[in-house]
Amino acid sequence: MNKKIKLIIAGALLPLVLIASLFMMPIIIGGAAIAVPFQFIGGVFQSIGDFFSGNDDVTRFLDQWFKTDYANEVLTLVYRPYTKQNVDIPMSYFVIPAMMVGIERPDKEYFDAMIAASISDEGKLLNPNKYAEALKKDKLWGPLLEVFSSGTIAKYISKYINIGAPFIPQDVLDAIPENEWLYPHIKSYKTSDEFGWRILNNKNNWHTGIDLKTGCSTPIYASHDGVVANTQSTRKIADYGNYISIRFVEGNTTYIYMYAHLRNPVLIPKGTEIKRGDFVGYTGDTGLSYGCHLHFQINKNGSYVNPRTIVNFNVHNLPQEYRKWQQNQPKE
């Protein structure tokens, strides 16, 4: 089928897709539908291939589905067990290819093939583009993904690279006083470096934040409402690795707080509104880092301040609703 015909088909099918998604959305969000998202999205993708890449209506559909209880169950029970290898593999490396071909629960041999395709000969995680290329060459996945370019596969893997983290329910967040800052993790962690002067590489070094000794792949949540000021890394502050900074103004005071050394590049665009408790990424070991941890810093009116003077570092002092939810979360 040539490009012109495919474009005509894409234009003709799009209204049907939108109508179907509108009818199906309440059913899925209500938890009544079982395998429909994988079958439905897989059918759409397989029919149109690359010409449906990046469609906003499909991503809005997926955004909503990934927040449902059923999606959380599928991700936790089916996909999470395969993410812990010699290197952590993001859940989207498994979920997105399976969803694009309409298979909700792949057999073990398919998971094994995805694991093999995601890890380099040196034992490191391949980036989404390299992974997609390797997966298209696999004897099991290659024929299934034939209608997609590796760029399309990588695009969706990157967009949903943070799926699988627990979302803090709104009623739990509402129990916390409105202007109170939220600790960035579900549970408390020890600090490996405090705010202020320290010795780093045998030299005095001014530490602009606090390092929380979380280990790898710990979910991170926004401490306060705000707007994304910057993400990822630049040459000027490349030592932070993958990071996100969030800005807000309170009276005459401007705050910018940052989470650094994240596992994956942050894909939230600058200017995006962030709410307290929103999931923003996983802890990692990127940039100038000596093991997985979270660097948490707060800038107040242009000067760095000790986060302990603003944030309650003892999550056990949080309201009962939050602690009850926290205790029900899966063990790390």
N, C-alpha and C positions, 0 to 999 in steps of 0.2 A: 504494500500500500504506500503510495507516495505521500509527500509532506502535505500537499494541498488537500488531498482527500482526508487525511488525518485531522487537519485543522477544521474542516467542515464537520466531521464527526464530533470533534471536541466541542464545537459551538452548539451542535444539536443536542448533545448529551448533557451539557452543563445544567440547563434548566431542570432536567429530570433528576440530576444528582442533588440539586439544591432542594427540590420539592421532597425527594426521598429523605434527605437529611433532616428537614424540618419535621416530617412526620415521625421519624425514628428517634430523634433526639430525646423527647420526653421519656420514651420507653427505655432507652439506654440509661439515661440519668437516673431513672427510677430503679434501675437494677433488674428490670424484667427480662431484657434481652441477654442472650448468652454469647454466642459466637458471631453475632451480626456484625460488629465493627470490623473484625478481621475479614470476614467473607465479603462484606459490602465494600470496604475500602480496597481490598485486594481485587475485587471485580472491576472497580472503577480504574484503578491503576493499570491493571492488565489490559483493559480495553483501550486505554488512551496512551499509556506509556509516558514518555517524557513530556508530552504536550499538556499533561495535567500537573507538571512539576510546579510546586510553590503556590498552588491555588489557595487563596485566602479562606474560601468556604470550607475546603477540606481540612485545613489546619485548625480552623475554629471548631470544626466537628471533633477532631482529635483532641484538641485542648480540653474540651468539655468531657470527653470520654475518659481521658487519663485521670480525671479527678473523681470518678465514680468509685463506689465501694467494690463493684465487680472488677473493674480494671485493677484496683489495688490488690485484690485477691489473685488475679491472674499473674500480675507482675511478681508478687511475693512468692507464690507457690510454684509457678512454672519456670520463671526466668531468673529470679534472684540466685538460686543454688548454683547457676553456671557462671556467675559473675566473679566469683572468688577463685582465681587461678594463681599462678606465680606472680602475675600482675593483675590488678583490678581491671575488669573489662566493663565499660559502661553498659547499662541494661539496653540502651537503644541499639547497640551493636547486634543484639539478638532480636528485639521486639520489632524494629522497623522492617528488616528484610522479611520476617515472618508475616507481618501485617501486609506488606506490599504484594505478597503472593497468596494471601488469604488463608494462611495456616496458623491457627491459634496455638496449638501445642505440637511443635515439631518433635519427631522421634529423636532419640539420643544421638544417632549418627549425624543428624543435621546440626545439632548443637555442637558436636565434636568438630564438625567441619567449620562452623563459625569461629570456634575457639582457635583452631589451627590457622585460619585466615587472618585473625586479628593480631597475632603475635609474630614479631619479626624473628629472624634466625638468631638475633642477639638476645632474644627474650624480652623485648620491649613492645609496648602496645603501639600498633600502627595508627596513624591518624585516620579519620573517616574516609578520606579519598583513597589512600593506599589500601585500606581494608576493603572498600567497595571493589576496587580493582581485583584484589585477590579473591574475593567472594565470587565475582563473575567468572573467574577461571576455574572455580571448583566444579567437580563433576556432578555433584548433587544440586548445588545452588545455581550454577551457571545457566542451565536450561530454564529454570524457573524465573530468573531475573533477566532473561534475554531481551525483553522489550524495554529495559531501562538502561540508561547510561550510568556509568559509575558516579558521575557528577550528581545525578538526580538522587541516587541512593545515599550518597554522602551528605547531600543537603538535608534530607530528612533525618538522618542519623544525628547530624550536628544540631538540628533544631530541637530535637527531643533528647539530647544527651543527658539531661538531668532527671528524666522520668524515674520513678521508683522510690523517691524520697517521701516520707510521711508528711502530709499537709496538716498543719495545726488547725483544728476546727474553729470557726468564727466565734461560737459561743464560749469556747475556752479562752480565746483572746479577749473577748468582751469582758471577761471577769477581771482582767488586769486593768488598773487605773489608766485613763486615757493617755496621759503624758508620760507614763513610766516607760523607761527603756527596757527592752527585752534582752535577756542573755542570748547570745547567738546560737546556742545549742540546746537540745532537749534536756541534757543533764550536765552537771558541773564537771569541769576538768581541771587538773592541776596546771600550773603555769611553769613553763620551762625558762622564760625570761620575763622579768617585770619591766615596767616603764622606767626610763631614766638611763643613767650611765651603766655600762656593762663592759666586760672584756670580750672582744670578738676577734679571732685570729691574732691573739696576743697584742691587741691594740684597744685603747679606750674607744668606746663607740656609744653614741647617744641613741637609745632605742625609743622610737617614737610611739610605741604601742605596747601591748601585752601579747606574748605568745602562749596560746593554749595548747597543751600537749594532748591532742585528740586522737592521734593515730590517723590512718588514711581513710578517706571516703566517708567522713562524718558529715551529715547534713548540716547546712548553715542557714540560719533564718535572719531576716532583716530585724534590726534592733529598734527601728523607729520609722515612722512614715517619712517619705521623702521622694526625691527624683534622682534617677541614676545620673551621676555627674561624669563618670568615666568607667571604662572597663578594659580588661585584658592588660597589656603592658606596652609601654613605649620605651624608647632608648633612654629617656631621662630617668625613668624609675623602673628599669627592667629588673632590678633586684627583687621587686615584689612578685615577679612571675605573673600568673593569671590573677587578676584582682577585680573587685568591684568597689566603687566609692559612691556613696549616697549622700545627697545634700538636702538640707531643709533649713528654713528660717523660723525662729521662734522669738517674737518681739524684735529686739534689736540685735539678736544673736544669730550668727550663721554657723551651722554645724556641718561638717563633712566627715562621715565615718567610713572606714575602709576595712574590707576583708581581703587578705592577700595570701599568696601561695596556693590558690585553689587548684583542684585537680584538672579541671577542663577550662578552656577559654570561655569567658562569660559571653553569652549570646543575647543578653537583654540589651536592647538599643539604648543609647544615651537619650535622656529626656523621658524615659518610661517612668510612670508613677509607681512607687513602691509602697506597700502597706506593711506595717509592723507584723511580723510573723510570716511574711512571704518567704518561700524557699528561694534561695539565690545561688546555691552551688554546693560542692563538696570540698572538704579539706584535701590538700595535696602537698606536693613537694616541689613545686615549680619556682623558678627564680633562684635567688641566693638563699638556699634553705638546706638544713642539715637533718632532714627527716620530716615526715608529714606532720603538719601542725597548722593552726590558724593564727595569723598575725592580725590583731584587732586594734585599730587605732582610731582616735577621735581628734579632729581639728575643730577648735572653737575660736571663731573670729580671727583665723589666721595663725593660731598657735596650737601646738599639740598639747593635750592634757591627758592625765592618767585616766584611763577608762574606768578604773575603780571608783573614781569620785563621782561618776555619773550613772554607771550601770551596776545593778545588784548582781554580784558574782555568785550568790548562793541561791540556786533555783529552788531550794527547799523552802525559801521564804515567800515563794510565789503563792497565789491563791489556790485553794483546795481543788478547784476545777482543773487548773493547769497541772497540778501534781498528780491528780487522778489519771488524767489523760497520759501524762508522761510515763507513769508506771505501767500503763497498758501497752506501751510500744515494744516491738520485738527487741530482743537482746542483740547487741552488735557482735 
